[in-house]
Amino acid sequence: MEHIRVAIVDNEPLFTTVLKKMSAKILEKTSYSYEIDTYESAESLLAALSSRAYDLFFLDILLDGMNGMDLARKIHGKAEAGNIVFITSSSDYAVESYEVAPLHYLIKPVTMVNLEEAFRRFFDAHREPSREETVLLKDTSNQKVLLPISDIYYAEIMESKITLHTKGGTLFIRGRMDDLQKSLPKEHFYRCHRSFLVNFQHVTGSRRYDFITKSGSFVPIAKGNYRLAVKAFSDYLER
């Protein structure tokens, strides 16, 4: 990716102008060329998507007409590779927003520090993994496997066999879940159950006693850990 296309949707012209300038200031420090387009409504963005594509969307949730949450659902249907950052004056929609797997969630007034964090997450999501972002494992046939950490959706263990559910399918390894957990970055991976370890990078939401992943899988949450697990995911989104 050498060129970044950004769409900002907000019905407050002054805020939109300021956010565009702040975004341009951040992008000017990178090696990427960029375009930033602004829209005052969900409908105007959807019309533009028939002929334009964007890499990153900043969406106000409280829009006139179609709200930003419904707009995000439609964007997922038209631009699956798009990344969404919600911007709003209220945190009331944080739990509902999990459904569309937002890249970040910003509360107005947006500071440069918080906006830089949103862009950092975007760059991290599109960067090719380095060796430091991989984990070396041995499968059940004792073959070494170098696996990108970001490819792991979740892990589950039965007896001494761990099943890793990844973008490329399932991988079976032997060992202890405690050891696997220690080998993975704690800022992304959460032990939601004695037998399950989930990667918050791939969680789109939760229902009672389950996390839901982008692959459509349900990862069990221990009943006694439910409140802490949901709070951990909420904290993860707001970091």
C-alpha positions in Angstrom: 0.0 0.0 0.0 1.6 3.3 -1.2 -1.4 5.5 -1.4 -4.0 6.0 1.4 -7.6 7.1 0.7 -9.5 8.5 3.7 -13.1 9.3 4.0 -14.5 11.5 6.8 -18.3 11.5 7.4 -19.6 14.1 9.9 -22.5 16.6 9.8 -20.5 19.3 11.6 -18.5 21.2 8.9 -16.2 22.9 11.3 -15.2 19.7 13.0 -14.8 18.0 9.6 -12.4 20.7 8.5 -10.3 20.4 11.7 -10.2 16.6 11.5 -9.1 16.7 7.9 -6.3 19.1 8.7 -5.2 17.0 11.7 -5.2 13.8 9.5 -3.2 15.5 6.8 -0.6 16.6 9.3 -0.2 13.0 10.5 0.0 11.6 7.0 2.5 14.2 5.8 5.0 12.7 8.3 4.7 9.3 6.6 6.0 8.0 3.2 2.5 7.5 1.8 0.7 9.7 -0.6 -2.9 10.3 0.4 -6.3 11.7 -0.4 -8.9 12.8 2.2 -12.5 13.3 1.2 -15.3 14.6 3.4 -19.0 13.9 3.4 -21.8 15.5 5.4 -24.1 12.4 5.4 -24.1 8.6 5.2 -26.1 8.8 1.9 -23.5 10.9 0.2 -20.7 8.5 1.1 -22.6 5.5 -0.1 -23.3 7.2 -3.4 -19.5 7.9 -3.8 -18.6 4.3 -3.0 -20.1 3.3 -6.4 -17.1 4.8 -8.1 -14.5 5.3 -5.3 -12.8 3.1 -2.7 -11.4 4.1 0.6 -8.8 2.5 3.0 -9.9 4.2 6.1 -13.2 5.6 7.3 -13.9 8.1 10.1 -17.6 8.0 10.9 -19.6 10.1 13.2 -22.2 7.8 14.8 -24.8 10.5 15.4 -25.5 11.6 11.8 -28.7 13.0 10.4 -30.6 10.5 8.4 -28.8 7.1 8.4 -26.6 6.9 11.5 -23.0 6.0 11.5 -23.6 2.5 12.9 -25.9 1.5 10.0 -23.5 3.2 7.6 -20.7 1.0 8.9 -22.7 -2.1 8.3 -23.3 -1.1 4.7 -19.6 -0.2 4.2 -18.7 -3.8 5.3 -20.9 -5.0 2.4 -19.2 -2.7 -0.2 -15.7 -2.4 1.1 -14.6 -5.4 3.1 -11.0 -4.2 3.4 -12.1 -0.9 4.8 -11.2 0.1 8.4 -13.6 2.1 10.5 -13.0 4.6 13.2 -16.1 5.8 15.0 -16.1 9.4 16.3 -18.9 10.6 18.5 -19.7 12.7 21.5 -21.1 9.8 23.4 -19.7 6.4 24.5 -23.2 4.9 24.6 -22.7 3.0 21.4 -19.4 1.3 22.3 -20.8 -2.1 22.9 -23.0 -2.0 19.8 -20.1 -1.0 17.7 -18.3 -4.3 18.3 -20.5 -5.8 15.7 -18.7 -4.0 12.9 -15.2 -4.6 14.3 -14.1 -0.9 14.5 -10.4 -0.2 14.2 -10.8 2.4 17.0 -13.4 4.5 18.9 -12.8 8.2 19.5 -14.7 10.5 21.7 -15.1 14.2 20.8 -13.2 16.5 21.2 -10.6 14.5 19.3 -7.0 15.2 20.3 -4.0 14.8 18.0 -2.7 12.1 20.4 -5.9 10.0 20.1 -6.0 10.5 16.3 -2.4 9.4 15.9 -3.3 6.3 17.8 -6.1 5.6 15.3 -3.6 5.9 12.4 -1.1 3.8 14.2 -3.6 1.0 14.5 -4.3 1.4 10.8 -0.7 1.2 9.8 -0.1 -1.8 12.1 -3.0 -3.6 10.5 -1.6 -3.2 7.0 2.1 -3.8 7.8 3.7 -7.0 6.7 4.6 -9.0 9.8 8.3 -9.0 10.7 10.0 -11.9 12.4 9.4 -10.2 15.7 5.6 -10.4 14.9 5.7 -14.1 14.3 5.8 -17.1 16.7 7.8 -20.3 16.1 5.8 -23.4 17.0 6.0 -27.1 16.5 3.0 -29.0 15.2 2.0 -32.5 16.3 4.3 -34.1 13.8 7.2 -32.1 15.3 7.6 -29.9 12.3 8.5 -26.2 12.9 6.0 -23.6 11.8 6.6 -19.9 11.7 3.2 -18.3 12.1 2.3 -14.6 11.9 0.8 -13.7 15.3 -1.9 -11.6 13.7 -3.1 -14.6 11.7 -4.3 -16.3 14.9 -8.0 -16.0 15.7 -8.1 -18.1 18.8 -6.6 -21.2 20.4 -8.3 -24.0 22.3 -6.9 -26.9 24.2 -8.1 -30.5 24.8 -5.9 -32.7 27.0 -2.4 -31.8 25.7 -3.3 -30.9 22.1 -3.8 -27.2 21.2 -5.8 -26.3 18.1 -4.9 -22.9 16.6 -7.7 -21.4 14.5 -6.0 -19.1 12.0 -6.6 -17.2 8.7 -5.0 -20.2 6.9 -7.0 -22.9 8.6 -6.4 -25.0 11.7 -3.0 -25.9 13.1 -2.5 -28.6 15.8 0.4 -28.2 18.3 1.2 -30.0 21.6 2.0 -28.2 24.8 0.5 -26.1 27.6 -1.9 -23.2 27.1 0.1 -21.3 29.7 3.2 -21.6 27.6 1.5 -20.6 24.4 -0.1 -17.6 26.2 3.4 -16.4 27.4 4.7 -16.6 23.8 2.0 -14.2 22.5 1.6 -10.5 23.1 -0.6 -9.9 26.1 -1.9 -6.6 24.7 -3.8 -8.6 22.0 -4.4 -12.1 23.5 -6.8 -12.7 26.4 -7.5 -15.9 28.3 -11.2 -15.8 28.4 -11.6 -19.4 29.5 -9.3 -22.1 31.0 -9.3 -23.8 27.6 -9.5 -20.8 25.3 -7.2 -18.0 24.3 -8.6 -15.3 22.0 -7.0 -12.6 19.9 -8.9 -9.4 20.4 -7.6 -8.2 17.0 -10.2 -10.6 15.4 -13.1 -10.1 17.8 -16.2 -8.4 16.4 -18.4 -8.5 19.5 -19.8 -10.7 22.2 -22.9 -12.5 23.3 -23.5 -13.9 26.8 -20.6 -16.3 27.5 -19.0 -16.0 24.0 -16.8 -13.7 22.0 -17.6 -13.6 18.3 -14.7 -13.5 15.8 -14.5 -12.2 12.3 -14.5 -15.8 11.0 -18.0 -16.2 12.6 -16.8 -18.5 15.4 -17.9 -18.4 19.0 -15.2 -18.5 21.6 -16.4 -19.5 25.1 -16.0 -17.1 28.0 -16.0 -18.7 31.5 -19.1 -17.7 33.3 -17.2 -16.5 36.3 -15.0 -14.3 34.1 -17.7 -12.8 31.9 -17.8 -9.3 33.3 -14.0 -9.0 33.4 -13.7 -10.4 29.8 -16.2 -7.9 28.3 -14.5 -5.1 30.2 -11.0 -6.2 28.9 -12.3 -6.1 25.4 -13.9 -2.7 25.9 -10.6 -1.4 27.4 -8.7 -2.9 24.4 -10.9 -1.0 21.9 -10.4 2.3 23.8 -6.6 2.0 24.1 
